[in-house]
Amino acid sequence: MPKLKPRNFAIIGLGTFGTTVAKELARFGNYVIGIDRDAAAVNRLANDLPEAAIADGSDEGALRELGLDGYDVAVIAMGEDLESSIVSAITVKMIGVPEVWAKATSKMHHRILSKIGVDRVIHPEEEMGRHIAQMLNNPLVRDYVSLGNGFHVVNIVVPERLADKSLSKLDLLGRFDLRCVRVKQGSVFKGSDAQDSTLQENDRLLLLGERANLRRFADTV
């Protein structure tokens, strides 16, 4: 599988959300600059990022001086300060950053960011809340991704009661309208060759289907 080409990211606003995004992106091997008006926030990340700068994210001259017109993506992470968030988004768009993400804290904030051309508006607290609720709602789920239109891909841990059964015996498609994308047994991933494999407790199933069917599977098996 080819490695993703590293990109240049500018994270404007180094609160909890911005700091987490910046550090993770840097950990993945990308070039990341963290920007904040608060010197203490910048200094905390000085050893974790390739670059950290004390600057106003709404100051066009300061951002140009930092070379943001050469960055691939800017993330506006200071959602609580509505004015600074909006002006910073406008500024990075104006200087030519091709992709802009921004954190929003309300529906109105979301609408404004969308209107000014932000490529993706995110609500971290809401999204994390939904994520946790999904895992609480289905006790077998360890992680999931929503694909839209009611479909999800979920990472399910095989419980003891399914140990020593094969996928073909479970008849996921016929009984639950679910598709098994992958099976992980230890460190080994299996695809279409997993149908006759004997499942063991704590194996992982990557299942694709609608939420109601995933819940029905968890309640039935």
N, C-alpha and C positions, 0 to 999 in steps of 0.2 A: 504494500500500500504506500503510495507516494506521500512524503512529508509535506505538510502545509508550509507554504512560503511565509516566513516571518514578515509582519507588517509593522508600520510605525503608528503608534497610538498616542494621542494626547488626552489625558484625563484632567478635566478642569473641575476642581472641587474635591478636596481630599478629606471628606468626612469618612464615616464608616463604610458607606457604599463605594465611594470613589477610591478609597484606599484598597479595599478588597479587590475591586476590578483591576486596578493598576498592578498590584502585586501578582495576581494570578496571570495576567497577560505577560508580565515580565518573566514569570516562572515558565511559561510556555515558549520562551525564547524570542519574544517580540521586543522591538525597541519602544520603550514607553517613557514619556515625559509626564510627570505629575505637576500640576500647577494649582497654586492656591495663594490667596492674599495673606494667609496666616503663616508666619514664619515657623511657628512650632509644628504645624501640620506638615510643612515641607521638610523640616529637619528630621522628623520622625522617619521619613521615607528615603532619606539621603543615601542610605546604604543598601536599599532594597530595589531601587530603580536605576536604569541607566542614566536618567537625568531627572532632577526635580528643581522647580523654579518658583520663587516668590514673585507673583505677578497677578494683575487683575485680569480675569478671563474675559472681561468686556472691553479691554483696552486694545484696539486694533494694532496700534504701533508696537505695544509690548509683545503681542502674539506674533507679529511679523518678525520682530527682532529674534524671537525664539525659534523661528523657522517653521511655524505651523502651516504655512502655505505649502510645505513639502510633505506633510503628513497624510497618511491614508484615511485615518478615522479620528474623529474627535468625540469624546463622551462628555456631555455636560452633566455633572453629577451633583450639583448643589440645588436640589429640587425645592428646599424650604424657602430660599430667597427667590421669589417669583421674578422680580425685575432682573436680578443678575443672571438668572437662568435664561430668560428670554433674550436679553441683550447679548449674552455670550453666544447663544445659538445663532443669532443673526450675524454676529461678528465672524465666527468661524466659517459660516456659509459664504460671507462676503469676501473673505480672503482666499477662498477656493478649496477648502477641505472637502474632498469629494463625498465623504460619508459621515453623517452626524447622527449620533444617538443622544437622547436626553432623558433624564429622570423627571417625572411629573408627580405632583402630589394631589392633584384634583382633576376633575373632568374639564374645568375651564382651562387649567394649565395645559392639559393634554391638547385641547382644541387649538389653543394659541400656538403651541409648538408645531402641531401638524400644519397649521395655516402658513407658517413661515418656512416650511420646507424641510423640517427635521425628518430624517429617513425612518427612524424608529423611536417611538416614545415608550418608555418603560415605567412600570409601577412596581418596584421591587418588593414592597411590603405585601401588596395584593397578590403578586405572582407567587411569592413564597408561602403566603397563607393558603392559596389554592393547592399548592404542591403538598403541603403538610396535611391538609384536609383529605386529599386523595389517598395518601398513605394511611391516615387514620381510618378512613372509611373502608379500606380493603386491607385486612391484616397481613395478607401475603405479599403486598406490594412493597418493594424496597426503593423503587424510583420509577418515574414515568415521564413521557413526553407527549404533549397534546399535539395531534396532527391537524386539528380542525375538523369541522363537520361531525363532531361527536366521536371521532376515532382517536385512540391512544396506543402508544407502544409502552408496555409496562415490563419492568424487571421483577419477576416473581421468584421467591425462594421456595423450593420444593419442600413441603412439610413431610413429617414422618409418615403420615397416612398414605402418601403417594410413592413411598420408597418401594423399589422392586417392581414397579409398573413401567410399561413402555409407553411412549407417546402414541403409538398406533392404538394401544388399548384405551387410552383416554379419549380418543376420537374427538379432538378439540373442534375440528371443523364441523362435523356432523351434529354434535350435541350442543355446542356453544357458539358456533359461527366465529371461532377464533383461529388465527393462524400463528403457528410457532415459527418465528424468524430465526432464532438461534437457541442452542442449548449450551450452557457452560458447565462442564464437569471438571472440577479442579481448575487447572489453568488451560484446559482444552476447550475450544469452541467448535461446535458441530452445527451444520446446516441441515440440508435435505437428507444427509446420511444419519440423522439422529432418530428417525422414526422408530427404529427397532432397538434403540439403545435402552438399557435398563436404568431408570432414574434412581438416584440416591438422595437421601435427605440432604438439604442445603445445596443441591445443584441449583442453577439459575435458569429460568425459562424467560426468553424474550418473546412476549406475546403481542400480537396486533389485533385490535378489535374495538368494538364499542363499549363504553363504560358499563352499561347495564349487563352486557354479556360477560364482561370481566368479573363483575360483582357476582353474577350467577355462578360462574366457575368457582370462585372462592368459597361461596356458600355451599356448593354441591359436593365438591371433591373431598 
